[in-house]
């Protein structure tokens, strides 16, 4: 039971990490395109 839960937690964190990385990459490319118009994080 615990291993299934741990596996789900790992998968969730992995998905969040990959999506966050993609989002950051997307934001950075946008920032390059319109440098003065973007909101900086």
PQR file with spaces between the fields and no chain letter, atoms N, CA, C, O and H, PARSE charges and radii, in Angstrom:
ATOM       1  N    UNK     1       0.836   -1.206    0.000 -0.4000 1.5000
ATOM       2  CA   UNK     1       0.000    0.000    0.000 -0.0000 2.0000
ATOM       3  C    UNK     1       0.871    1.256    0.000  0.5500 1.7000
ATOM       4  O    UNK     1       0.650    2.184   -0.778 -0.5500 1.4000
ATOM       5  N    UNK     2       1.865    1.265    0.890 -0.4000 1.5000
ATOM       6  CA   UNK     2       2.733    2.438    0.976 -0.0000 2.0000
ATOM       7  C    UNK     2       3.538    2.648   -0.312  0.5500 1.7000
ATOM       8  O    UNK     2       3.745    3.780   -0.750 -0.5500 1.4000
ATOM       9  H    UNK     2       2.045    0.511    1.523  0.4000 1.0000
ATOM      10  N    UNK     3       3.983    1.544   -0.905 -0.4000 1.5000
ATOM      11  CA   UNK     3       4.811    1.677   -2.113 -0.0000 2.0000
ATOM      12  C    UNK     3       4.009    2.297   -3.249  0.5500 1.7000
ATOM      13  O    UNK     3       4.537    3.103   -4.014 -0.5500 1.4000
ATOM      14  H    UNK     3       3.815    0.625   -0.549  0.4000 1.0000
ATOM      15  N    UNK     4       2.741    1.927   -3.362 -0.4000 1.5000
ATOM      16  CA   UNK     4       1.881    2.503   -4.407 -0.0000 2.0000
ATOM      17  C    UNK     4       1.743    4.007   -4.184  0.5500 1.7000
ATOM      18  O    UNK     4       1.837    4.796   -5.125 -0.5500 1.4000
ATOM      19  H    UNK     4       2.312    1.272   -2.740  0.4000 1.0000
ATOM      20  N    UNK     5       1.520    4.393   -2.931 -0.4000 1.5000
ATOM      21  CA   UNK     5       1.378    5.813   -2.601 -0.0000 2.0000
ATOM      22  C    UNK     5       2.675    6.566   -2.916  0.5500 1.7000
ATOM      23  O    UNK     5       2.647    7.655   -3.489 -0.5500 1.4000
ATOM      24  H    UNK     5       1.443    3.752   -2.167  0.4000 1.0000
ATOM      25  N    UNK     6       3.809    5.973   -2.533 -0.4000 1.5000
ATOM      26  CA   UNK     6       5.100    6.602   -2.790 -0.0000 2.0000
ATOM      27  C    UNK     6       5.330    6.756   -4.289  0.5500 1.7000
ATOM      28  O    UNK     6       5.839    7.778   -4.750 -0.5500 1.4000
ATOM      29  H    UNK     6       3.831    5.088   -2.068  0.4000 1.0000
ATOM      30  N    UNK     7       4.952    5.737   -5.035 -0.4000 1.5000
ATOM      31  CA   UNK     7       5.105    5.784   -6.492 -0.0000 2.0000
ATOM      32  C    UNK     7       4.268    6.931   -7.064  0.5500 1.7000
ATOM      33  O    UNK     7       4.734    7.679   -7.924 -0.5500 1.4000
ATOM      34  H    UNK     7       4.539    4.907   -4.661  0.4000 1.0000
ATOM      35  N    UNK     8       3.036    7.061   -6.583 -0.4000 1.5000
ATOM      36  CA   UNK     8       2.165    8.143   -7.052 -0.0000 2.0000
ATOM      37  C    UNK     8       2.756    9.501   -6.712  0.5500 1.7000
ATOM      38  O    UNK     8       2.724   10.421   -7.529 -0.5500 1.4000
ATOM      39  H    UNK     8       2.657    6.453   -5.885  0.4000 1.0000
ATOM      40  N    UNK     9       3.296    9.627   -5.504 -0.4000 1.5000
ATOM      41  CA   UNK     9       3.897   10.891   -5.087 -0.0000 2.0000
ATOM      42  C    UNK     9       5.083   11.251   -5.982  0.5500 1.7000
ATOM      43  O    UNK     9       5.239   12.402   -6.392 -0.5500 1.4000
ATOM      44  H    UNK     9       3.323    8.879   -4.840  0.4000 1.0000
ATOM      45  N    UNK    10       5.919   10.249   -6.280 -0.4000 1.5000
ATOM      46  CA   UNK    10       7.090   10.476   -7.129 -0.0000 2.0000
ATOM      47  C    UNK    10       6.646   10.899   -8.526  0.5500 1.7000
ATOM      48  O    UNK    10       7.214   11.821   -9.111 -0.5500 1.4000
ATOM      49  H    UNK    10       5.792    9.314   -5.947  0.4000 1.0000
ATOM      50  N    UNK    11       5.630   10.221   -9.054 -0.4000 1.5000
ATOM      51  CA   UNK    11       5.120   10.567  -10.377 -0.0000 2.0000
ATOM      52  C    UNK    11       4.559   11.988  -10.400  0.5500 1.7000
ATOM      53  O    UNK    11       4.781   12.737  -11.350 -0.5500 1.4000
ATOM      54  H    UNK    11       5.169    9.472   -8.579  0.4000 1.0000
ATOM      55  N    UNK    12       3.828   12.348   -9.343 -0.4000 1.5000
ATOM      56  CA   UNK    12       3.257   13.693   -9.266 -0.0000 2.0000
ATOM      57  C    UNK    12       4.350   14.746   -9.245  0.5500 1.7000
ATOM      58  O    UNK    12       4.292   15.723   -9.992 -0.5500 1.4000
ATOM      59  H    UNK    12       3.647   11.739   -8.571  0.4000 1.0000
ATOM      60  N    UNK    13       5.350   14.550   -8.388 -0.4000 1.5000
ATOM      61  CA   UNK    13       6.433   15.528   -8.287 -0.0000 2.0000
ATOM      62  C    UNK    13       7.206   15.605   -9.604  0.5500 1.7000
ATOM      63  O    UNK    13       7.649   16.680  -10.008 -0.5500 1.4000
ATOM      64  H    UNK    13       5.397   13.757   -7.781  0.4000 1.0000
ATOM      65  N    UNK    14       7.366   14.446  -10.278 -0.4000 1.5000
ATOM      66  CA   UNK    14       8.068   14.429  -11.562 -0.0000 2.0000
ATOM      67  C    UNK    14       7.293   15.235  -12.591  0.5500 1.7000
ATOM      68  O    UNK    14       7.869   16.034  -13.330 -0.5500 1.4000
ATOM      69  H    UNK    14       7.006   13.573   -9.950  0.4000 1.0000
ATOM      70  N    UNK    15       5.973   15.020  -12.636 -0.4000 1.5000
ATOM      71  CA   UNK    15       5.138   15.766  -13.588 -0.0000 2.0000
ATOM      72  C    UNK    15       5.209   17.258  -13.309  0.5500 1.7000
ATOM      73  O    UNK    15       5.334   18.061  -14.234 -0.5500 1.4000
ATOM      74  H    UNK    15       5.505   14.372  -12.036  0.4000 1.0000
ATOM      75  N    UNK    16       5.131   17.632  -12.032 -0.4000 1.5000
ATOM      76  CA   UNK    16       5.181   19.045  -11.656 -0.0000 2.0000
ATOM      77  C    UNK    16       6.527   19.637  -12.057  0.5500 1.7000
ATOM      78  O    UNK    16       6.584   20.744  -12.592 -0.5500 1.4000
ATOM      79  H    UNK    16       5.029   16.979  -11.281  0.4000 1.0000
ATOM      80  N    UNK    17       7.604   18.908  -11.802 -0.4000 1.5000
ATOM      81  CA   UNK    17       8.940   19.400  -12.136 -0.0000 2.0000
ATOM      82  C    UNK    17       9.098   19.597  -13.634  0.5500 1.7000
ATOM      83  O    UNK    17       9.624   20.618  -14.076 -0.5500 1.4000
ATOM      84  H    UNK    17       7.557   18.009  -11.367  0.4000 1.0000
ATOM      85  N    UNK    18       8.644   18.618  -14.424 -0.4000 1.5000
ATOM      86  CA   UNK    18       8.807   18.726  -15.872 -0.0000 2.0000
ATOM      87  C    UNK    18       7.962   19.862  -16.431  0.5500 1.7000
ATOM      88  O    UNK    18       8.422   20.618  -17.286 -0.5500 1.4000
ATOM      89  H    UNK    18       8.217   17.788  -14.065  0.4000 1.0000
ATOM      90  N    UNK    19       6.711   19.984  -15.944 -0.4000 1.5000
ATOM      91  CA   UNK    19       5.846   21.052  -16.438 -0.0000 2.0000
ATOM      92  C    UNK    19       6.395   22.420  -16.033  0.5500 1.7000
ATOM      93  O    UNK    19       6.329   23.375  -16.807 -0.5500 1.4000
ATOM      94  H    UNK    19       6.338   19.369  -15.249  0.4000 1.0000
ATOM      95  N    UNK    20       6.945   22.512  -14.801 -0.4000 1.5000
ATOM      96  CA   UNK    20       7.521   23.771  -14.337 -0.0000 2.0000
ATOM      97  C    UNK    20       8.729   24.140  -15.174  0.5500 1.7000
ATOM      98  O    UNK    20       8.918   25.304  -15.527 -0.5500 1.4000
ATOM      99  H    UNK    20       6.999   21.737  -14.172  0.4000 1.0000
ATOM     100  N    UNK    21       9.568   23.124  -15.497 -0.4000 1.5000
ATOM     101  CA   UNK    21      10.751   23.365  -16.326 -0.0000 2.0000
ATOM     102  C    UNK    21      10.327   23.867  -17.703  0.5500 1.7000
ATOM     103  O    UNK    21      10.914   24.804  -18.243 -0.5500 1.4000
ATOM     104  H    UNK    21       9.415   22.179  -15.210  0.4000 1.0000
ATOM     105  N    UNK    22       9.290   23.223  -18.269 -0.4000 1.5000
ATOM     106  CA   UNK    22       8.783   23.630  -19.579 -0.0000 2.0000
ATOM     107  C    UNK    22       8.250   25.057  -19.526  0.5500 1.7000
ATOM     108  O    UNK    22       8.505   25.862  -20.422 -0.5500 1.4000
ATOM     109  H    UNK    22       8.813   22.462  -17.831  0.4000 1.0000
ATOM     110  N    UNK    23       7.504   25.360  -18.457 -0.4000 1.5000
ATOM     111  CA   UNK    23       6.935   26.697  -18.298 -0.0000 2.0000
ATOM     112  C    UNK    23       8.038   27.748  -18.196  0.5500 1.7000
ATOM     113  O    UNK    23       7.959   28.812  -18.811 -0.5500 1.4000
ATOM     114  H    UNK    23       7.297   24.706  -17.729  0.4000 1.0000
ATOM     115  N    UNK    24       9.065   27.431  -17.410 -0.4000 1.5000
ATOM     116  CA   UNK    24      10.179   28.381  -17.262 -0.0000 2.0000
ATOM     117  C    UNK    24      10.886   28.604  -18.586  0.5500 1.7000
ATOM     118  O    UNK    24      11.233   29.735  -18.928 -0.5500 1.4000
ATOM     119  H    UNK    24       9.129   26.567  -16.911  0.4000 1.0000
ATOM     120  N    UNK    25      11.103   27.512  -19.341 -0.4000 1.5000
ATOM     121  CA   UNK    25      11.758   27.625  -20.635 -0.0000 2.0000
ATOM     122  C    UNK    25      10.922   28.509  -21.564  0.5500 1.7000
ATOM     123  O    UNK    25      11.450   29.354  -22.287 -0.5500 1.4000
ATOM     124  H    UNK    25      10.821   26.593  -19.063  0.4000 1.0000
ATOM     125  N    UNK    26       9.599   28.291  -21.523 -0.4000 1.5000
ATOM     126  CA   UNK    26       8.659   29.060  -22.330 -0.0000 2.0000
ATOM     127  C    UNK    26       8.723   30.542  -21.960  0.5500 1.7000
ATOM     128  O    UNK    26       8.772   31.410  -22.832 -0.5500 1.4000
ATOM     129  H    UNK    26       9.170   27.605  -20.936  0.4000 1.0000
ATOM     130  N    UNK    27       8.721   30.818  -20.646 -0.4000 1.5000
ATOM     131  CA   UNK    27       8.776   32.201  -20.186 -0.0000 2.0000
ATOM     132  C    UNK    27      10.089   32.860  -20.576  0.5500 1.7000
ATOM     133  O    UNK    27      10.113   34.030  -20.956 -0.5500 1.4000
ATOM     134  H    UNK    27       8.681   30.112  -19.938  0.4000 1.0000
ATOM     135  N    UNK    28      11.188   32.103  -20.481 -0.4000 1.5000
ATOM     136  CA   UNK    28      12.486   32.672  -20.825 -0.0000 2.0000
ATOM     137  C    UNK    28      12.560   32.999  -22.315  0.5500 1.7000
ATOM     138  O    UNK    28      13.116   34.029  -22.696 -0.5500 1.4000
ATOM     139  H    UNK    28      11.168   31.152  -20.172  0.4000 1.0000
ATOM     140  N    UNK    29      12.004   32.130  -23.157 -0.4000 1.5000
ATOM     141  CA   UNK    29      12.016   32.404  -24.591 -0.0000 2.0000
ATOM     142  C    UNK    29      11.137   33.612  -24.903  0.5500 1.7000
ATOM     143  O    UNK    29      11.486   34.439  -25.746 -0.5500 1.4000
ATOM     144  H    UNK    29      11.552   31.293  -22.848  0.4000 1.0000
ATOM     145  N    UNK    30       9.993   33.709  -24.218 -0.4000 1.5000
ATOM     146  CA   UNK    30       9.133   34.879  -24.402 -0.0000 2.0000
ATOM     147  C    UNK    30       9.856   36.147  -23.977  0.5500 1.7000
ATOM     148  O    UNK    30       9.767   37.175  -24.648 -0.5500 1.4000
ATOM     149  H    UNK    30       9.710   33.037  -23.533  0.4000 1.0000
ATOM     150  N    UNK    31      10.576   36.072  -22.854 -0.4000 1.5000
ATOM     151  CA   UNK    31      11.296   37.221  -22.343 -0.0000 2.0000
ATOM     152  C    UNK    31      12.332   37.688  -23.348  0.5500 1.7000
ATOM     153  O    UNK    31      12.564   38.886  -23.507 -0.5500 1.4000
ATOM     154  H    UNK    31      10.648   35.237  -22.308  0.4000 1.0000
ATOM     155  N    UNK    32      12.957   36.722  -24.030 -0.4000 1.5000
ATOM     156  CA   UNK    32      13.922   37.096  -25.059 -0.0000 2.0000
ATOM     157  C    UNK    32      13.227   37.820  -26.203  0.5500 1.7000
ATOM     158  O    UNK    32      13.777   38.766  -26.767 -0.5500 1.4000
ATOM     159  H    UNK    32      12.768   35.749  -23.900  0.4000 1.0000
ATOM     160  N    UNK    33      12.025   37.381  -26.545 -0.4000 1.5000
ATOM     161  CA   UNK    33      11.314   37.993  -27.665 -0.0000 2.0000
ATOM     162  C    UNK    33      10.881   39.421  -27.339  0.5500 1.7000
ATOM     163  O    UNK    33      11.187   40.354  -28.081 -0.5500 1.4000
ATOM     164  H    UNK    33      11.579   36.613  -26.087  0.4000 1.0000
ATOM     165  N    UNK    34      10.171   39.585  -26.230 -0.4000 1.5000
ATOM     166  CA   UNK    34       9.768   40.941  -25.841 -0.0000 2.0000
ATOM     167  C    UNK    34      10.402   41.269  -24.489  0.5500 1.7000
ATOM     168  O    UNK    34       9.757   41.145  -23.448 -0.5500 1.4000
ATOM     169  H    UNK    34       9.922   38.828  -25.627  0.4000 1.0000
ATOM     170  N    UNK    35      11.633   41.678  -24.513 -0.4000 1.5000
ATOM     171  CA   UNK    35      12.391   41.834  -23.264 -0.0000 2.0000
ATOM     172  C    UNK    35      11.781   42.879  -22.332  0.5500 1.7000
ATOM     173  O    UNK    35      11.691   42.636  -21.129 -0.5500 1.4000
ATOM     174  H    UNK    35      12.156   41.780  -25.359  0.4000 1.0000
ATOM     175  N    UNK    36      11.364   44.021  -22.843 -0.4000 1.5000
ATOM     176  CA   UNK    36      10.898   45.071  -21.943 -0.0000 2.0000
ATOM     177  C    UNK    36       9.416   44.964  -21.603  0.5500 1.7000
ATOM     178  O    UNK    36       8.934   45.667  -20.715 -0.5500 1.4000
ATOM     179  H    UNK    36      11.437   44.218  -23.820  0.4000 1.0000
ATOM     180  N    UNK    37       8.682   44.084  -22.307 -0.4000 1.5000
ATOM     181  CA   UNK    37       7.239   44.000  -22.076 -0.0000 2.0000
ATOM     182  C    UNK    37       6.820   42.892  -21.120  0.5500 1.7000
ATOM     183  O    UNK    37       5.679   42.881  -20.657 -0.5500 1.4000
ATOM     184  H    UNK    37       9.073   43.512  -23.028  0.4000 1.0000
ATOM     185  N    UNK    38       7.719   41.961  -20.817 -0.4000 1.5000
ATOM     186  CA   UNK    38       7.316   40.834  -19.983 -0.0000 2.0000
ATOM     187  C    UNK    38       7.391   41.163  -18.507  0.5500 1.7000
ATOM     188  O    UNK    38       8.134   42.049  -18.084 -0.5500 1.4000
ATOM     189  H    UNK    38       8.645   41.970  -21.193  0.4000 1.0000
ATOM     190  N    UNK    39       6.614   40.439  -17.740 -0.4000 1.5000
ATOM     191  CA   UNK    39       6.674   40.535  -16.283 -0.0000 2.0000
ATOM     192  C    UNK    39       7.784   39.604  -15.828  0.5500 1.7000
ATOM     193  O    UNK    39       7.765   38.414  -16.141 -0.5500 1.4000
ATOM     194  H    UNK    39       6.011   39.719  -18.083  0.4000 1.0000
ATOM     195  N    UNK    40       8.743   40.133  -15.096 -0.4000 1.5000
ATOM     196  CA   UNK    40       9.860   39.313  -14.650 -0.0000 2.0000
ATOM     197  C    UNK    40       9.505   38.572  -13.375  0.5500 1.7000
ATOM     198  O    UNK    40       8.828   39.106  -12.497 -0.5500 1.4000
ATOM     199  H    UNK    40       8.758   41.100  -14.842  0.4000 1.0000
ATOM     200  N    UNK    41       9.969   37.341  -13.287 -0.4000 1.5000
ATOM     201  CA   UNK    41       9.680   36.520  -12.116 -0.0000 2.0000
ATOM     202  C    UNK    41      10.915   36.408  -11.238  0.5500 1.7000
ATOM     203  O    UNK    41      10.875   35.753  -10.196 -0.5500 1.4000
ATOM     204  H    UNK    41      10.519   36.907  -14.000  0.4000 1.0000
